[in-house]
């Protein structure tokens, strides 16, 4: 399998509360022949509070990271964090679709962002670029009785599709304490 290389934006949570997820993800990517390079001097994308203060400032926080990746001459940035993904994509789209917005955001940056980086979810590149067959070849243990508890619908929807599950039983009450099972592959 040819090695693929991407810029990797871990995001703040992967450095703290989701460190184990980051460690596991790095090992999975390595096993799948995906090489990652973390941008030097990356900063918080501002996904939590920045948009409540100022939408131009919020875009600048994300665009700063995109500019760093653009300078690395890497066309694709991947991130495991759905919040970071949304903010990075929003900043990119806002800047490539609106010249005045782009100028306003770039006015806040030391290095301007030119719009040359595409941001994707890690699950997206595993599905689209690595492929399900290559993923299946790397499986060493099956977990037929695994019950999955949803963390966030956005993250797990991609995983369900990746695993080929046809449907998911969604919780009726989002704050219920008991875990909700999902239907296994091939079963309704």
TIBA-858409 format. One line per field, with one value per residue: x, y, z of N, C-alpha, C in turn; residue in three letters. Coordinates in steps of 0.02 Angstrom, whole numbers, plus 50000, padded with zeros to 5 digits. Example, Ala and Ser with C-alpha at 12.3 -4.5 7.8 and 13.67 -1.06 7.14 Angstrom:
REM TIBA-858409
n.east = 50660 50642
n.north = 49716 49888
n.up = 50390 50354
ca.east = 50615 50684
ca.north = 49775 49947
ca.up = 50390 50357
c.east = 50660 50645
c.north = 49835 50002
c.up = 50390 50394
type = ala ser
This chain:
REM TIBA-858409
n.east = 50042 50031 50104 50014 50012 49972 49934 49911 49797 49780 49709 49647 49580 49630 49753 49731 49599 49564 49674 49705 49627 49690 49818 49783 49727 49835 49913 49827 49820 49954 49965 49880 49954 49960 50038 50070 50091 50117 50071 50192 50190 50049 49887 49746 49591 49482 49354 49260 49231 49256 49174 49067 49110 49167 49147 49243 49364 49354 49363 49491 49570 49556 49600 49732 49795 49767 49844 49972 49979 49963 50082 50167 50155 50059 49917 49804 49724 49697 49584 49534 49436 49270 49220 49329 49346 49228 49244 49366 49333 49228 49295 49383 49292 49221 49322 49365 49252 49217 49289 49306 49286 49391 49501 49481 49498 49628 49695 49711 49805 49976 50035 49960 49813 49789 49691 49716 49703 49623 49512 49483 49391 49465 49404 49344 49453 49500 49394 49376 49506 49596 49514 49386 49416 49556 49559 49488 49577 49672 49616 49631 49569 49405 49254 49119 49013 49012 48949 48904 48920 48851 48950 48956 48836 48881 49017 49004 48915 48988 49076 48987 48943 49065 49090 48992 48864 48691 48586 48551 48505 48443 48459 48314 48306 48425 48498 48494 48546 48576 48665 48644 48608 48672 48624 48696 48811 48733 48612 48445
n.north = 49941 50108 50244 50375 50551 50676 50835 50852 50903 50903 50969 51052 50968 50841 50848 50852 50808 50705 50627 50490 50448 50516 50455 50321 50342 50390 50273 50188 50257 50249 50109 50093 50146 50283 50433 50563 50738 50853 51023 51148 51253 51264 51327 51349 51323 51397 51347 51338 51463 51577 51617 51676 51798 51871 51854 51872 51872 51741 51666 51702 51639 51504 51513 51548 51428 51357 51433 51403 51267 51279 51342 51237 51169 51070 50998 50945 50944 50851 50811 50744 50797 50845 50974 51059 51027 51080 51218 51248 51217 51309 51433 51423 51412 51532 51623 51590 51614 51745 51893 52016 51973 51882 51971 52047 51950 51903 52019 52014 51918 51859 51789 51778 51684 51590 51508 51376 51250 51100 51039 50889 50760 50636 50511 50523 50522 50395 50318 50367 50381 50281 50167 50041 49906 49898 49935 49830 49726 49747 49713 49629 49572 49522 49591 49535 49548 49677 49822 49983 50144 50299 50443 50572 50617 50663 50620 50479 50443 50444 50339 50231 50223 50193 50067 49997 49980 49966 50034 50138 50135 50267 50363 50403 50492 50609 50632 50516 50393 50257 50152 50152 50033 49989 49933 49785 49750 49705 49672 49723
n.up = 50000 49955 50039 50113 50138 50255 50326 50499 50613 50774 50874 51023 51118 51093 51145 51277 51360 51273 51248 51243 51136 51032 51035 51003 50877 50802 50797 50725 50602 50562 50547 50440 50339 50329 50334 50446 50476 50594 50606 50642 50784 50794 50839 50950 50869 50900 50915 51018 51104 51021 50910 50970 51008 50898 50728 50627 50697 50748 50629 50594 50692 50655 50521 50536 50569 50452 50363 50407 50373 50236 50204 50230 50117 50098 50037 50101 50255 50399 50532 50689 50768 50775 50800 50775 50640 50582 50609 50544 50411 50392 50404 50296 50185 50198 50170 50040 49968 49986 49950 50022 50153 50164 50152 50268 50369 50341 50370 50505 50524 50538 50434 50280 50229 50086 50035 49995 50057 50095 50214 50301 50384 50490 50483 50359 50268 50292 50246 50111 50051 50100 50103 50120 50097 50115 50247 50307 50284 50380 50501 50652 50760 50793 50855 50893 50984 51026 51101 51064 51130 51102 51075 51014 50896 50772 50761 50773 50672 50553 50583 50593 50460 50401 50453 50391 50442 50432 50493 50635 50802 50874 51024 51119 51220 51249 51365 51438 51555 51538 51422 51245 51125 50964 50802 50738 50605 50456 50513 50550
ca.east = 50000 50069 50093 49981 50035 49926 49945 49867 49779 49751 49662 49660 49555 49673 49812 49712 49548 49557 49742 49704 49599 49743 49869 49755 49717 49901 49932 49783 49842 50018 49950 49848 50000 49947 50089 50044 50139 50082 50097 50228 50160 49977 49852 49675 49551 49430 49288 49212 49205 49274 49119 49020 49141 49176 49154 49306 49416 49347 49390 49564 49601 49559 49639 49803 49817 49765 49901 50031 49978 49975 50154 50200 50143 50019 49851 49750 49731 49647 49574 49486 49387 49216 49214 49384 49331 49177 49272 49417 49297 49190 49342 49406 49239 49208 49376 49369 49190 49207 49353 49311 49295 49460 49546 49472 49529 49701 49720 49726 49856 50045 50044 49893 49790 49770 49634 49740 49702 49558 49510 49441 49389 49507 49361 49333 49510 49503 49343 49384 49573 49624 49464 49360 49451 49621 49544 49469 49637 49712 49580 49664 49523 49336 49218 49050 48963 49025 48895 48933 48884 48863 48982 48920 48806 48922 49075 48987 48881 49040 49101 48936 48947 49129 49084 48942 48802 48635 48545 48572 48450 48462 48426 48257 48322 48497 48533 48481 48607 48591 48691 48599 48644 48663 48616 48758 48817 48692 48549 48404
ca.north = 50000 50170 50287 50440 50599 50730 50877 50827 50952 50865 51010 51057 50912 50783 50860 50849 50760 50650 50605 50419 50444 50538 50402 50265 50364 50392 50204 50164 50288 50218 50041 50098 50176 50354 50472 50628 50788 50904 51090 51181 51313 51270 51357 51332 51347 51441 51317 51344 51529 51633 51640 51717 51863 51907 51803 51882 51847 51668 51641 51714 51586 51444 51527 51547 51358 51340 51466 51364 51207 51301 51356 51171 51142 51009 51019 50918 50943 50807 50821 50698 50834 50872 51046 51089 51017 51128 51286 51254 51220 51372 51486 51414 51429 51604 51660 51580 51637 51817 51929 52065 51935 51857 52027 52064 51897 51905 52079 51996 51865 51874 51758 51772 51619 51598 51465 51316 51190 51067 51005 50829 50719 50576 50456 50534 50498 50322 50292 50386 50374 50216 50120 49990 49843 49903 49936 49761 49684 49760 49691 49572 49543 49543 49603 49525 49567 49745 49870 50049 50199 50359 50501 50626 50590 50682 50576 50409 50430 50425 50273 50182 50215 50160 49996 49966 49967 49993 50082 50150 50151 50328 50370 50448 50544 50618 50630 50454 50365 50191 50153 50132 49989 50001 49869 49760 49745 49654 49661 49783
ca.up = 50000 49951 50097 50101 50188 50270 50385 50552 50664 50830 50911 51094 51158 51083 51186 51347 51382 51226 51232 51225 51068 50988 51033 50965 50807 50770 50783 50671 50540 50544 50524 50374 50290 50324 50368 50466 50497 50634 50593 50696 50813 50784 50895 50956 50812 50925 50902 51072 51121 50978 50867 51009 51017 50835 50676 50591 50742 50750 50566 50595 50732 50613 50461 50555 50563 50381 50332 50425 50332 50167 50199 50230 50050 50104 50015 50141 50327 50430 50603 50718 50808 50733 50810 50737 50569 50563 50612 50492 50347 50389 50391 50227 50138 50203 50139 49967 49937 49995 49948 50076 50215 50161 50167 50338 50410 50329 50403 50575 50525 50519 50368 50251 50204 50016 50017 49961 50099 50105 50278 50301 50444 50486 50459 50288 50228 50298 50201 50041 50024 50117 50077 50166 50088 50149 50319 50326 50283 50441 50560 50684 50810 50783 50918 50871 51035 51048 51104 51058 51161 51062 51106 50981 50835 50715 50757 50765 50609 50505 50601 50574 50388 50387 50471 50349 50477 50393 50531 50703 50847 50909 51089 51119 51268 51243 51429 51473 51584 51512 51354 51191 51079 50892 50770 50711 50532 50424 50549 50554
c.east = 50045 50052 50063 50005 49986 49954 49893 49858 49744 49697 49674 49638 49599 49737 49795 49664 49541 49625 49744 49678 49653 49797 49845 49750 49783 49925 49891 49807 49908 50008 49920 49892 49988 49999 50059 50100 50101 50112 50134 50189 50085 49945 49780 49637 49494 49360 49238 49189 49211 49216 49068 49045 49140 49188 49218 49364 49414 49377 49466 49600 49608 49605 49714 49831 49818 49824 49966 50036 49992 50049 50194 50194 50108 49946 49792 49769 49677 49643 49523 49428 49333 49206 49268 49370 49281 49205 49323 49384 49259 49236 49366 49353 49223 49259 49380 49306 49179 49273 49359 49320 49366 49510 49542 49507 49604 49733 49739 49783 49925 50060 49974 49878 49763 49712 49654 49739 49631 49562 49461 49443 49436 49466 49349 49392 49519 49454 49359 49453 49605 49578 49446 49396 49519 49612 49529 49530 49679 49678 49614 49619 49452 49303 49143 48997 48973 48962 48927 48889 48901 48897 48949 48895 48850 48981 49054 48950 48931 49067 49051 48938 49010 49125 49030 48877 48745 48593 48571 48510 48472 48426 48367 48268 48398 48532 48516 48547 48626 48617 48639 48637 48629 48655 48681 48754 48772 48625 48511 48386
c.north = 50062 50214 50353 50487 50657 50773 50855 50880 50915 50905 51005 50996 50850 50788 50852 50793 50700 50623 50532 50408 50463 50485 50343 50282 50365 50321 50174 50192 50259 50148 50042 50130 50250 50390 50541 50674 50843 50973 51118 51242 51321 51299 51333 51362 51393 51413 51328 51416 51583 51660 51682 51788 51903 51855 51811 51856 51770 51637 51649 51661 51523 51455 51530 51477 51336 51372 51429 51301 51224 51313 51290 51138 51074 51028 50996 50917 50897 50821 50770 50733 50863 50947 51083 51084 51070 51199 51297 51259 51286 51431 51483 51437 51504 51646 51650 51605 51712 51854 51979 52030 51908 51912 52047 52014 51899 51966 52066 51946 51891 51848 51750 51701 51630 51554 51398 51252 51164 51030 50947 50797 50659 50517 50463 50508 50422 50291 50305 50369 50306 50161 50065 49924 49844 49904 49866 49715 49691 49737 49628 49537 49567 49549 49596 49547 49637 49788 49939 50100 50262 50413 50563 50597 50604 50634 50505 50394 50410 50356 50219 50169 50178 50085 49960 49949 50002 50044 50086 50165 50211 50334 50419 50506 50552 50616 50568 50424 50299 50196 50128 50088 50010 49933 49849 49754 49688 49640 49727 49798
c.up = 50000 50012 50075 50156 50194 50326 50436 50606 50720 50864 50986 51134 51151 51124 51260 51362 51335 51204 51210 51155 51018 50980 50991 50890 50770 50753 50726 50604 50516 50516 50454 50321 50279 50367 50385 50489 50531 50619 50654 50720 50799 50847 50896 50897 50834 50920 50958 51083 51068 50937 50905 51019 50951 50780 50635 50633 50745 50686 50565 50637 50691 50553 50476 50547 50490 50344 50346 50382 50259 50155 50199 50161 50052 50088 50059 50215 50355 50504 50629 50754 50763 50741 50771 50662 50545 50560 50556 50423 50339 50372 50318 50177 50139 50167 50064 49932 49943 50000 50006 50144 50220 50180 50241 50384 50402 50361 50476 50581 50508 50449 50338 50227 50134 49993 49985 50002 50106 50172 50275 50370 50435 50460 50384 50246 50234 50250 50128 50012 50039 50090 50126 50158 50123 50224 50344 50328 50347 50505 50588 50734 50792 50851 50903 50921 51062 51047 51106 51092 51121 51103 51078 50916 50775 50707 50739 50701 50556 50519 50581 50499 50368 50400 50430 50384 50440 50430 50602 50744 50888 50976 51084 51168 51269 51310 51470 51497 51552 51440 51305 51143 51007 50859 50737 50635 50507 50457 50552 50624
type = unk unk unk unk unk unk unk unk unk unk unk unk unk unk unk unk unk unk unk unk unk unk unk unk unk unk unk unk unk unk unk unk unk unk unk unk unk unk unk unk unk unk unk unk unk unk unk unk unk unk unk unk unk unk unk unk unk unk unk unk unk unk unk unk unk unk unk unk unk unk unk unk unk unk unk unk unk unk unk unk unk unk unk unk unk unk unk unk unk unk unk unk unk unk unk unk unk unk unk unk unk unk unk unk unk unk unk unk unk unk unk unk unk unk unk unk unk unk unk unk unk unk unk unk unk unk unk unk unk unk unk unk unk unk unk unk unk unk unk unk unk unk unk unk unk unk unk unk unk unk unk unk unk unk unk unk unk unk unk unk unk unk unk unk unk unk unk unk unk unk unk unk unk unk unk unk unk unk unk unk unk unk unk unk unk unk unk unk
